[in-house]
Amino acid sequence: MLKCLLAEFMTQFLIIVSKSIEENFVTFVGVPSLTIGTQSKVRRLSMQVEGEGNSIVPLSLTLYHVRSLNVFGVAVEIPSMMEFRHLRIMDFGGCHQLENHHLANVGRLFQLRYLNIRRTKVSELPEEIGCLRCLEMLDIRSTKVKDLPACIVNLQKLAHLLVNQGVRFPVGITKMQALETLKWCAWQSYIFWQELGQLKNLRKLDLNHDGAQEHKEVIASSLHNLCTQNLCSLTIWNDNDSILLNTLCTSPSLNIQKLSTRSCVLPKVPDWVGYLVNLQKLRLQVKRIRHEDLCILGALPSLLILCLENKENGENESLDRRLAVSREAGFRCLRVFTYFVEGDRMDLIFASRCMPKLEKLKTVFLGSFTDESHRSAGALYFGIENLPGLRTYKFAIRCFGTKRSNADAVKASVERLVSTHPNNRLNLIFEHGPVQS
């Protein structure tokens, strides 16, 4: 059945590609199984290498009118920027051959709106990038760029700026009032953190508190300002003293729709989380999850996706004293739930009629399955039959010390548990890291 669907999909895909070439919607270069269009005037050019494909642009093609350029592969002949005049989209994501010199004359592309050089060998952005006054998206993640040029603040239409952690920003980011997305901010100057709070249109922010302890007060002040304006998505790393998170308690943070904490363990779920009435996606690391924490989270009226990491597994407690998710806890809208378990036994159990709309569940076990008793159905049981709307269950083992025989035994136990679910078409995904033979 799956093979038939795949064959049908590939057939439809090839028809779409063929029609696209025929109508001169896109021109492919470097794919031997595809014929380059006969039209010499190219609007959208995709350069790639498949097998023994030739990545060199034929002389018959005129690149002057190209609006979109997509380049990827391992042996691509990258054309000069001088050959283009009207480019609006330039995507080199994953093109490992792209280096600094390939970006020469990029400042001539006055109409460029989208520039992706992610996962390339570029280590420095040219000063002329400041001439791209129409640029709206710049992605330089997974490159070797360490500093943004001072001219970057001249890109007053730039809405999405995606960089590596540790990339240093110049003074003057207050000029970039069009910014809506900023990833990542870490190890910046005092002036940068001060100016950050003046970006009134910023909607998505990822920041790392590590290495910025001496600036924590100004960061908290800027975060407070952003929360009172348009910020709706926030990811914070290494906020171990909760200085930044606590700004959400003192700010009218009703706009926050996504909140994620990484590498910072909270003693409990803060009470102020219950006031984030528009929160749709939440990720928290908690030292020990209690019933009160579940009640706070379950009462969130808009919560759709929840990821919880329980850093203290109750492995010394009996199975009948595990934390129960009851119907009274709420979770009326929750669709996706991911739960991290520190040990090798489930410490959470779902009661009847809880999480009525849950469709996807993932449990991630960080402990090594070595003891025979921990591979029994009792240790892994969590009341899956009480989640009638469940469509997909993913069981993951993240510990590298598990033996293959133990992993196989755990898988068999999980399959027996899934067989008790009322939906006999429930999709079970079992994954584990490297195992010992």
FENFEN-V518486 format. One record per residue. N is the residue number from 0. OMEGA is omega in whole degrees, 0 to 359 (999 if undefined). BURIAL is # if it has 24 or more other C-alpha atoms within 12 Angstrom, else .. Layout:
BEGIN
n: (N:N)
omega: (OMEGA:OMEGA)
burial: (BURIAL:BURIAL)
END
This chain:
BEGIN
n: (0:1:2:3:4:5:6:7:8:9:10:11:12:13:14:15:16:17:18:19:20:21:22:23:24:25:26:27:28:29:30:31:32:33:34:35:36:37:38:39:40:41:42:43:44:45:46:47:48:49:50:51:52:53:54:55:56:57:58:59:60:61:62:63:64:65:66:67:68:69:70:71:72:73:74:75:76:77:78:79:80:81:82:83:84:85:86:87:88:89:90:91:92:93:94:95:96:97:98:99:100:101:102:103:104:105:106:107:108:109:110:111:112:113:114:115:116:117:118:119:120:121:122:123:124:125:126:127:128:129:130:131:132:133:134:135:136:137:138:139:140:141:142:143:144:145:146:147:148:149:150:151:152:153:154:155:156:157:158:159:160:161:162:163:164:165:166:167:168:169:170:171:172:173:174:175:176:177:178:179:180:181:182:183:184:185:186:187:188:189:190:191:192:193:194:195:196:197:198:199:200:201:202:203:204:205:206:207:208:209:210:211:212:213:214:215:216:217:218:219:220:221:222:223:224:225:226:227:228:229:230:231:232:233:234:235:236:237:238:239:240:241:242:243:244:245:246:247:248:249:250:251:252:253:254:255:256:257:258:259:260:261:262:263:264:265:266:267:268:269:270:271:272:273:274:275:276:277:278:279:280:281:282:283:284:285:286:287:288:289:290:291:292:293:294:295:296:297:298:299:300:301:302:303:304:305:306:307:308:309:310:311:312:313:314:315:316:317:318:319:320:321:322:323:324:325:326:327:328:329:330:331:332:333:334:335:336:337:338:339:340:341:342:343:344:345:346:347:348:349:350:351:352:353:354:355:356:357:358:359:360:361:362:363:364:365:366:367:368:369:370:371:372:373:374:375:376:377:378:379:380:381:382:383:384:385:386:387:388:389:390:391:392:393:394:395:396:397:398:399:400:401:402:403:404:405:406:407:408:409:410:411:412:413:414:415:416:417:418:419:420:421:422:423:424:425:426:427:428:429:430:431:432:433:434:435:436)
omega: (181:180:179:179:179:179:179:179:181:178:179:179:180:177:179:179:180:179:180:178:182:181:181:177:178:178:180:175:176:179:186:183:180:179:178:181:181:179:180:180:186:177:181:185:177:180:181:180:179:182:182:183:179:185:182:181:179:181:182:182:177:186:185:186:182:179:184:179:178:184:174:183:185:182:185:175:185:181:179:177:181:183:183:178:189:180:175:179:177:186:176:184:180:178:187:179:183:179:185:187:179:180:177:180:178:180:179:184:188:183:184:180:186:179:180:175:180:178:174:181:180:181:181:177:180:179:184:177:177:178:183:188:178:185:181:182:177:181:179:179:179:170:180:179:181:181:173:180:182:183:182:182:178:181:188:173:183:183:185:181:185:183:175:171:178:175:185:180:176:174:174:182:177:177:186:186:178:184:176:181:179:178:359:172:178:175:180:180:178:182:179:182:178:181:182:182:181:178:191:183:182:183:182:183:172:180:180:182:183:179:181:184:181:180:190:181:179:176:179:179:179:179:176:179:181:181:179:183:188:183:180:180:184:173:182:176:169:175:189:179:176:180:183:181:182:175:178:179:183:181:172:191:184:181:186:178:179:178:181:175:181:179:173:185:179:178:177:175:182:180:184:177:181:180:180:190:180:182:181:183:185:173:181:171:185:183:178:182:181:179:180:178:179:180:178:182:183:181:179:190:185:187:181:185:182:174:182:174:178:188:179:181:179:187:180:180:178:184:183:178:179:180:184:172:185:178:182:181:178:182:185:184:187:180:184:180:175:185:179:181:183:184:182:178:182:181:180:179:183:179:182:175:173:180:188:183:182:181:182:178:176:174:182:181:183:179:180:179:182:183:181:182:181:177:180:181:181:182:182:183:178:177:182:180:179:177:189:182:184:179:182:174:179:179:185:174:183:180:184:184:183:177:181:180:178:178:179:179:178:179:179:179:180:179:177:178:181:181:179:183:181:177:183:177:179:182:179:176:181:180:177:177:179:181:177:180:999)
burial: (.:.:.:.:.:.:.:.:.:.:.:.:.:.:.:.:#:.:.:.:#:.:.:.:#:#:#:#:#:#:#:.:.:#:.:#:#:.:.:.:#:#:#:#:#:#:#:#:#:.:.:.:.:#:#:#:#:#:.:.:#:.:#:#:.:#:#:#:#:#:#:#:#:#:#:#:#:#:#:.:#:.:#:#:#:#:#:#:#:#:#:#:#:#:#:#:#:#:#:.:.:#:#:#:#:#:#:#:#:#:#:#:#:#:#:#:#:#:#:#:#:#:#:#:#:#:.:.:#:#:#:#:#:#:#:#:#:#:#:#:#:#:#:#:#:#:#:#:#:.:#:#:#:#:#:#:#:#:#:#:#:#:#:#:#:#:#:#:#:#:#:#:#:#:#:#:#:#:#:#:#:#:#:#:#:#:#:#:#:#:.:#:#:#:#:#:#:#:#:#:#:#:#:#:#:#:#:#:#:#:.:#:#:.:#:#:.:#:#:#:#:#:#:#:#:#:#:#:#:#:#:#:#:#:#:#:#:#:#:#:.:#:#:#:#:#:#:#:#:.:#:#:#:#:#:#:#:#:#:#:#:#:#:#:#:#:.:#:#:#:.:#:#:#:#:#:#:#:#:#:#:#:#:#:#:#:#:#:#:#:.:.:#:#:#:#:#:#:#:#:#:#:#:#:#:#:#:#:#:#:#:#:#:#:#:.:.:.:.:.:.:#:#:#:#:#:.:.:#:#:#:#:#:#:#:#:#:#:#:#:#:#:#:#:#:#:#:#:#:#:#:.:.:#:#:#:#:#:#:#:#:#:#:#:#:#:#:#:#:#:.:.:.:#:#:#:#:#:#:#:#:#:#:#:#:#:#:#:#:#:#:#:#:#:#:#:#:#:#:.:.:#:.:.:.:#:#:#:#:#:#:.:#:#:#:.:#:#:.:.:#:.:.:.:.:#:.:#:.:#:.:#:.:.:.:.:.)
END
